[in-house]
Structure formats: C-alpha cells, structure tokens
Amino acid sequence: MWLPHEKVLQPLLVIPDVHDNVIPPLSACLPSPKAVFHCGQHLRECHKQSRVVDTMCATHSLRYFHTAVSDPEPGLPAYVSVGYLDDNLFVECDSDSGRYKPRAQWIKDNVGADYWERGTKRGIAQVQAFGIGMRILMERYNQTGGFHTLQRRSGCEIREDGSIGGSRQLAYDGDDFISFDMNTYTWVAAVKEAEITQRRWNEDTADLQYRKQYTEKGCIEWLRKYQQYGKEALQGREPAAVEVLGKATPDGLTRLSCRVYGFYPRDIAVTWMKNGEMREQETQRGDILPSGDGTYQIQATLEIDPKEGGRYSCLVDHNSLTKPLNVFWGEERAECLSGRGGGEYTEGRGGLGLRPHCPYRKVKLHCLTL
C-alpha cells in the first residue's frame, strides 16, 4: 500500500481496508519513488490504483495521499499531496509550486479563490510538518542520510447501506508506521519505533476527539458536497475494448490472452470460458492498471492443449455494458470495441455497437452479449 523507499522494486505488506478488501501495494506499478516523482502522472495513477472504493457495493470515498522525501531534487519535490473523489483526481499540491491546485474542471467551477487560498496555507503547513516528522524519524531510526520517504493516507467513505468509515495511516520507508483505529478512536503503533508516537498522540484527547468528529461529520460533509459538484463528470463511463490473441508455448501448449483496455470505472470482471463454461480456476489475471489517460487495462490468460479442441471465449463484465461481452478466440486475431449493445460481426459501429478489427482478412467474429 506504500511506495518503497529503495531504488528498486521490493515486496510490501498488503493489508485490508475497512471493508476487509485487499488494498494493492503501490509498488505493484512503481519502480521507485524517484521514478514516480520524475513522472508525476505515474504518481497520481498509482495512488488511483490504491484507492479504497468498492463499485459493486456503491461505496464512495474521499481520499488524500501525502508523500515526503528526504532527498528532493529537480523534478522530485520534497512534498506532494493529491486528493481523490472515488478514483478521480481533483486537487494536488507540491512543495515546488507551493500552491493548492485544481486537477478537475468540476472543482474549479464550483469553488472560489478563498478555497484555494486555504488549501495553499494548509499545504505550506504540511510541508513544514512533514519535514519535521522526517527529521524526527531519521533520528529515531539512527539514520544520518540516504533516501527516505514519509507517507500519509487519510479519508472517509459512504457505503451503500448508508454507514460510514474512514482511515488515517502513516508509513515510513514503505512500511506501516502508525494508524488511527476508527473503532476505538486511538492510535495504534505498527512497529516499536512508533510506540513513543502512539503514546504521545493518544495523550492528546482534544486531537482524538477532533479526528472522530472530522471522520464522522466534516469529511463526510465534504464528500457529499464534492459528489454534487462533480455529479455529471463522475457518472461518466468508458466502454471496454477487448482483444483476444493466442500464442504457442515451447511445451506445445497455446497461451490465450484476453487484453481488456480503455475502460472506466476501474472495477471489471474478466474470465475465460470453454464451451460456454467458466474456467475460473485456470484463468490467470494480472492487476488492473491505469493506462495514463484516465482509463484502465487488465490482461487475463489461459493455457490450453490445442489437441483437446473446444471453443474458447473471454467473458467481460463491466458497468459500462448493458450485458456481459463474450469474445470468442479463433484462428484469426479478434478485437471488439464494446458498445451499449451486442451482436456478431458488423462493419463499423452500425446498429450493434461493435467494431471488430481483423488485420489479416475479414472473418465472422462472435462478439455476443449474454
């Protein structure tokens, strides 16, 4: 769930969120923190990947991610923060610009200059606070130099049943440091170096009460307000494009690959089928990854013995579709751009809303909604 502090990819602990849903580690798509900041889009997209939101349960969330580094350089700010409504980036701030800035048109259209001034003042205070925190932790860990990261993730959510939840967690050098328990409203240390912090923060009863009130009221009020501001933009849907390919393996098998891309929102179900039956256990899925343009992509593979025969298809279910899309694999490459309807092969987008792409020769492709 946190950026690794090393210059190379390292495995991180994956912990559940307030729904017991697994939060994918940011390291899954980031080679290093420096690479992240050198490409700010990657930072934002990978924060997007780690959001706590369950579309199937109609959960809506407001999340803020803060990252500070001990060794800033050109293109690598000492501090960066980003805010997300569900999985939509809408505000950001960094120590280089020193300004709180809009990243979505809907927030820019609905708030005034005083909103950005207040955000800028908070950002300046956060830069100072994270800088002090970094120095304290380096001293506590007996570190005199090197590249280190301090991160915080906080926010709240409204679930389908109307209940609310929240989270506030800090990490140092890619490992959990301390978190706020939303059941007991107390801080809980994750490592022994955080025990002194836990003791001090839990003694501040006024701050504990503030955290409780902010999570249950303040944050939720802002979440509802932002939902109204961005209502039209956030209801957008991007249909999935599906590409099915097959490739022989050295051991005589065939590896079928179903690449689904260009879809939004993030949650999607992709499963291989044989003769109309799901091959759930045999389907190997990659992570759902950001494409860099606000949409997502995923790949699912299935290894088969071509001697066994059978009809294989890739079943895709996404909330941009009225019905699941079933794309069959054959001798030719098959690609279907899903629309709102379904059907077999058709030229262009007429009527059926599909546009198979066959670079070798025209064939009848079965792209059926179920």
C-alpha positions as CSV (number, residue, x, y, z in Angstrom):
1,M,0.0,0.0,0.0
2,W,3.0,2.3,0.3
3,L,5.8,3.4,-2.0
4,P,9.0,1.5,-1.4
5,H,11.9,3.7,-0.3
6,E,14.5,1.7,-2.1
7,K,15.6,2.5,-5.7
8,V,14.4,-1.0,-6.8
9,L,11.1,-2.7,-6.5
10,Q,10.5,-4.5,-3.2
11,P,7.7,-6.6,-1.8
12,L,5.4,-4.8,0.6
13,L,2.9,-5.9,3.2
14,V,-0.6,-5.8,1.8
15,I,-3.3,-5.0,4.4
16,P,-7.1,-5.0,4.2
17,D,-9.1,-1.8,4.3
18,V,-12.1,-1.0,6.5
19,H,-14.2,-3.5,4.3
20,D,-11.5,-6.2,4.6
21,N,-10.8,-5.6,0.9
22,V,-7.2,-6.0,0.0
23,I,-5.5,-2.7,-1.0
24,P,-3.0,-3.4,-3.8
25,P,0.5,-2.1,-3.0
26,L,1.6,0.9,-4.9
27,S,4.9,-0.9,-5.5
28,A,3.0,-3.1,-8.0
29,C,3.3,-0.4,-10.6
30,L,6.1,1.7,-9.4
31,P,9.8,1.0,-9.8
32,S,11.0,3.5,-7.3
33,P,9.9,6.8,-5.6
34,K,12.3,8.8,-7.6
35,A,10.8,7.4,-10.8
36,V,7.4,8.3,-9.5
37,F,8.1,11.9,-8.9
38,H,10.1,12.3,-12.2
39,C,6.8,11.3,-13.8
40,G,4.0,12.9,-11.8
41,Q,1.3,11.2,-13.8
42,H,2.6,7.8,-12.6
43,L,2.3,9.0,-9.0
44,R,-1.3,10.1,-9.5
45,E,-2.3,7.0,-11.4
46,C,-0.8,4.7,-8.8
47,H,-2.5,6.5,-6.0
48,K,-5.6,6.0,-8.0
49,Q,-4.9,2.3,-8.1
50,S,-4.7,2.1,-4.3
51,R,-8.0,3.9,-3.7
52,V,-10.4,2.3,-1.2
53,V,-13.6,2.1,-3.2
54,D,-16.0,-0.8,-4.0
55,T,-18.0,0.0,-7.0
56,M,-20.1,-3.2,-6.7
57,C,-21.2,-2.0,-3.3
58,A,-21.7,1.6,-4.5
59,T,-19.2,2.9,-1.9
60,H,-18.0,6.5,-2.4
61,S,-14.8,7.8,-0.9
62,L,-12.8,10.9,-0.4
63,R,-9.0,10.2,0.0
64,Y,-5.9,12.2,0.4
65,F,-2.4,10.9,-0.2
66,H,0.7,12.8,1.1
67,T,4.3,11.8,0.3
68,A,7.5,13.5,1.5
69,V,11.1,12.6,0.6
70,S,14.3,13.3,2.4
71,D,16.4,13.9,-0.7
72,P,14.5,16.2,-3.1
73,E,15.9,17.3,-6.4
74,P,14.7,19.0,-9.6
75,G,11.5,17.1,-10.6
76,L,11.4,15.4,-7.2
77,P,9.5,17.7,-4.8
78,A,10.2,17.4,-1.0
79,Y,6.4,17.1,-0.6
80,V,3.4,16.1,-2.8
81,S,-0.2,15.7,-1.9
82,V,-3.1,14.6,-4.1
83,G,-6.8,14.3,-3.4
84,Y,-9.3,11.8,-5.0
85,L,-13.0,11.6,-5.0
86,D,-13.6,7.9,-5.6
87,D,-10.9,7.3,-8.2
88,N,-10.9,10.8,-9.7
89,L,-8.0,13.1,-9.0
90,F,-9.3,16.6,-8.3
91,V,-6.7,18.5,-6.3
92,E,-2.9,18.5,-5.8
93,C,-0.2,20.4,-4.1
94,D,3.6,20.2,-4.0
95,S,6.4,22.0,-2.3
96,D,7.9,23.2,-5.6
97,S,4.9,25.2,-6.7
98,G,3.7,25.9,-3.2
99,R,0.1,26.1,-4.4
100,Y,-3.1,24.1,-3.9
101,K,-4.3,23.5,-7.5
102,P,-7.3,22.0,-9.2
103,R,-7.0,18.9,-11.3
104,A,-10.6,18.5,-12.4
105,Q,-12.8,21.1,-14.1
106,W,-15.8,20.4,-11.8
107,I,-13.9,21.5,-8.7
108,K,-12.6,24.6,-10.4
109,D,-16.1,25.6,-11.5
110,N,-17.7,25.2,-8.0
111,V,-15.3,26.8,-5.5
112,G,-13.9,30.3,-5.2
113,A,-10.4,31.8,-4.6
114,D,-10.7,31.5,-0.8
115,Y,-10.9,27.7,-1.2
116,W,-7.5,27.6,-2.9
117,E,-6.0,30.1,-0.5
118,R,-7.0,28.0,2.4
119,G,-5.7,24.9,0.7
120,T,-2.4,26.6,-0.1
121,K,-2.0,27.6,3.6
122,R,-2.6,24.1,4.7
123,G,-0.1,22.8,2.1
124,I,2.6,25.1,3.4
125,A,1.9,23.9,6.9
126,Q,2.0,20.3,5.8
127,V,5.4,20.8,4.1
128,Q,6.8,22.1,7.4
129,A,5.2,19.3,9.4
130,F,6.3,16.5,7.1
131,G,9.9,18.0,7.1
132,I,10.0,18.0,10.9
133,G,8.5,14.5,11.0
134,M,11.1,13.2,8.6
135,R,14.0,14.5,10.7
136,I,12.5,13.0,13.9
137,L,12.1,9.6,12.3
138,M,15.5,9.6,10.8
139,E,17.0,10.3,14.2
140,R,14.8,7.7,15.8
141,Y,16.0,5.1,13.3
142,N,19.6,6.3,13.7
143,Q,19.8,7.4,10.1
144,T,22.1,10.2,9.1
145,G,21.5,10.3,5.4
146,G,20.1,8.4,2.4
147,F,16.8,8.4,0.6
148,H,13.8,8.1,2.9
149,T,10.0,8.5,2.5
150,L,7.2,9.6,4.9
151,Q,3.7,9.0,3.7
152,R,0.2,9.5,5.0
153,R,-3.2,8.3,3.7
154,S,-6.4,9.6,5.1
155,G,-10.1,9.9,4.2
156,C,-13.6,8.7,4.6
157,E,-16.3,6.7,2.7
158,I,-20.0,6.3,2.5
159,R,-21.2,2.7,1.9
160,E,-24.3,1.5,0.1
161,D,-26.2,0.9,3.3
162,G,-25.5,4.4,4.5
163,S,-22.8,3.6,7.0
164,I,-19.6,5.5,7.0
165,G,-15.9,4.6,7.5
166,G,-12.6,6.2,7.5
167,S,-8.9,5.7,7.6
168,R,-5.7,7.5,8.6
169,Q,-2.4,5.8,8.3
170,L,1.3,6.7,8.2
171,A,4.2,4.8,6.7
172,Y,8.0,5.3,6.8
173,D,10.3,4.0,4.2
174,G,7.5,1.9,2.7
175,D,6.4,0.2,5.9
176,D,3.4,0.8,8.1
177,F,4.3,3.0,11.0
178,I,1.1,4.0,12.8
179,S,-2.6,4.1,12.1
180,F,-5.8,5.5,13.6
181,D,-8.2,2.8,14.8
182,M,-11.7,4.0,13.7
183,N,-13.4,1.7,16.2
184,T,-11.6,2.8,19.3
185,Y,-10.5,6.2,18.0
186,T,-7.0,5.7,19.2
187,W,-3.6,5.5,17.5
188,V,-2.0,2.0,17.1
189,A,1.7,1.6,16.5
190,A,2.8,-0.9,13.8
191,V,6.4,-1.0,14.8
192,K,8.3,-0.4,18.1
193,E,9.7,2.9,16.8
194,A,6.2,4.2,16.6
195,E,5.3,3.3,20.2
196,I,6.5,6.7,21.5
197,T,4.4,8.4,18.9
198,Q,1.4,6.3,19.8
199,R,1.7,7.3,23.5
200,R,2.1,11.0,22.8
201,W,-0.7,11.2,20.3
202,N,-3.1,9.2,22.5
203,E,-2.5,11.6,25.4
204,D,-3.8,14.4,23.2
205,T,-7.5,13.8,23.9
206,A,-8.6,17.0,22.1
207,D,-7.0,15.8,18.9
208,L,-8.5,12.4,19.3
209,Q,-11.9,14.0,19.6
210,Y,-11.2,16.1,16.5
211,R,-10.3,13.0,14.5
212,K,-13.5,11.4,15.5
213,Q,-15.6,14.4,14.6
214,Y,-13.8,15.0,11.3
215,T,-14.3,11.4,10.2
216,E,-17.9,11.2,11.1
217,K,-19.0,14.7,10.1
218,G,-16.5,17.0,8.5
219,C,-15.0,14.6,5.9
220,I,-18.4,13.1,5.1
221,E,-19.9,16.6,4.5
222,W,-17.1,17.4,2.1
223,L,-17.6,14.1,0.4
224,R,-21.3,14.7,-0.2
225,K,-20.5,18.3,-1.4
226,Y,-17.9,17.1,-3.8
227,Q,-20.3,14.5,-5.1
228,Q,-22.7,17.2,-6.0
229,Y,-20.1,19.4,-7.6
230,G,-18.8,16.6,-9.8
231,K,-22.0,14.7,-10.3
232,E,-22.1,14.8,-14.1
233,A,-18.4,14.2,-14.6
234,L,-18.2,11.3,-12.1
235,Q,-21.1,9.5,-13.8
236,G,-19.0,9.0,-17.0
237,R,-18.5,5.6,-18.3
238,E,-15.9,4.4,-20.8
239,P,-16.7,1.0,-22.5
240,A,-14.0,-1.7,-22.6
241,A,-12.1,-2.7,-25.7
242,V,-11.4,-6.4,-25.8
243,E,-8.5,-8.1,-27.8
244,V,-8.1,-11.9,-27.8
245,L,-4.9,-13.5,-29.1
246,G,-3.3,-16.9,-29.0
247,K,0.4,-17.8,-28.9
248,A,2.2,-21.2,-28.9
249,T,4.4,-22.0,-25.9
250,P,7.7,-24.0,-26.0
251,D,6.0,-27.0,-24.4
252,G,3.4,-27.4,-27.1
253,L,0.5,-25.6,-25.4
254,T,-1.3,-22.5,-26.5
255,R,-1.5,-19.4,-24.3
256,L,-4.7,-17.5,-24.9
257,S,-4.5,-13.8,-23.9
258,C,-7.5,-11.6,-23.3
259,R,-6.5,-7.9,-23.1
260,V,-9.2,-5.5,-21.9
261,Y,-8.4,-1.8,-22.0
262,G,-9.8,1.7,-22.2
263,F,-12.5,1.1,-19.6
264,Y,-13.7,3.3,-16.7
265,P,-14.6,2.9,-13.8
266,R,-11.9,0.6,-12.6
267,D,-13.8,-2.5,-11.4
268,I,-14.2,-5.2,-14.0
269,A,-14.7,-9.0,-14.2
270,V,-12.7,-10.9,-16.9
271,T,-12.9,-14.7,-17.2
272,W,-12.0,-17.3,-19.8
273,M,-14.7,-19.8,-20.9
274,K,-14.5,-23.2,-22.6
275,N,-17.6,-24.4,-24.5
276,G,-19.7,-21.9,-22.5
277,E,-18.4,-23.0,-19.1
278,M,-16.3,-20.6,-17.0
279,R,-12.7,-21.7,-16.4
280,E,-12.4,-19.6,-13.2
281,Q,-9.6,-21.6,-11.6
282,E,-7.5,-21.8,-14.7
283,T,-7.8,-18.1,-15.6
284,Q,-4.7,-16.1,-14.7
285,R,-5.3,-12.4,-14.2
286,G,-2.9,-9.5,-14.0
287,D,-3.5,-6.4,-11.9
288,I,-5.9,-3.8,-13.0
289,L,-3.6,-1.0,-14.1
290,P,-4.0,2.7,-15.1
291,S,-3.5,3.5,-18.7
292,G,-2.4,7.0,-18.1
293,D,-5.4,8.6,-19.8
294,G,-8.0,8.1,-17.0
295,T,-8.9,4.6,-18.1
296,Y,-7.8,1.2,-17.0
297,Q,-6.5,-2.1,-18.5
298,I,-6.2,-5.7,-17.5
299,Q,-5.0,-9.0,-19.1
300,A,-6.3,-12.5,-18.4
301,T,-4.5,-15.6,-19.8
302,L,-5.4,-19.3,-20.2
303,E,-3.1,-22.1,-21.2
304,I,-4.8,-24.8,-23.3
305,D,-3.8,-28.0,-25.1
306,P,-4.8,-27.4,-28.8
307,K,-5.2,-31.2,-29.2
308,E,-8.3,-31.1,-26.9
309,G,-10.2,-28.8,-29.1
310,G,-13.2,-26.8,-27.9
311,R,-14.5,-23.2,-28.3
312,Y,-12.8,-20.7,-26.0
313,S,-14.0,-17.2,-25.3
314,C,-13.3,-14.3,-23.0
315,L,-16.2,-13.1,-20.9
316,V,-16.0,-9.4,-19.8
317,D,-18.5,-7.8,-17.4
318,H,-18.3,-4.0,-16.7
319,N,-20.9,-1.5,-15.7
320,S,-20.5,0.4,-19.0
321,L,-22.1,-2.6,-20.6
322,T,-25.8,-3.5,-20.5
323,K,-24.8,-7.2,-20.6
324,P,-21.6,-9.1,-20.4
325,L,-19.5,-9.2,-23.5
326,N,-18.3,-12.6,-24.8
327,V,-15.4,-12.6,-27.3
328,F,-14.5,-15.9,-29.0
329,W,-11.0,-16.9,-29.9
330,G,-10.3,-18.4,-33.3
331,E,-7.6,-18.7,-35.9
332,E,-7.6,-15.0,-36.6
333,R,-6.9,-12.2,-34.2
334,A,-10.1,-10.9,-32.7
335,E,-10.8,-7.4,-31.3
336,C,-14.1,-6.0,-30.3
337,L,-14.8,-2.5,-29.1
338,S,-17.7,-2.8,-26.8
339,G,-20.7,-0.5,-27.1
340,R,-24.1,-0.5,-25.4
341,G,-25.4,-3.4,-27.5
342,G,-24.1,-6.7,-28.7
343,G,-24.1,-9.0,-31.7
344,E,-21.9,-10.7,-34.2
345,Y,-19.5,-9.2,-36.8
346,T,-20.7,-5.9,-38.4
347,E,-18.9,-3.3,-40.4
348,G,-18.2,-0.1,-38.5
349,R,-20.3,0.7,-35.5
350,G,-23.7,0.5,-37.1
351,G,-26.5,-0.9,-35.1
352,L,-24.7,-3.4,-33.0
353,G,-22.2,-1.1,-31.4
354,L,-19.2,-3.3,-32.1
355,R,-16.1,-2.8,-34.4
356,P,-14.0,-6.0,-34.7
357,H,-10.6,-5.4,-36.1
358,C,-9.1,-8.2,-38.2
359,P,-5.9,-7.1,-39.9
360,Y,-5.4,-10.4,-41.9
361,R,-8.8,-11.0,-43.5
362,K,-12.4,-10.5,-42.7
363,V,-13.9,-13.3,-40.6
364,K,-17.2,-13.7,-38.7
365,L,-16.4,-12.8,-35.1
366,H,-18.8,-13.7,-32.4
367,C,-18.9,-10.8,-30.0
368,L,-22.1,-11.5,-28.1
369,T,-23.6,-10.0,-25.1
370,L,-25.1,-12.6,-22.7
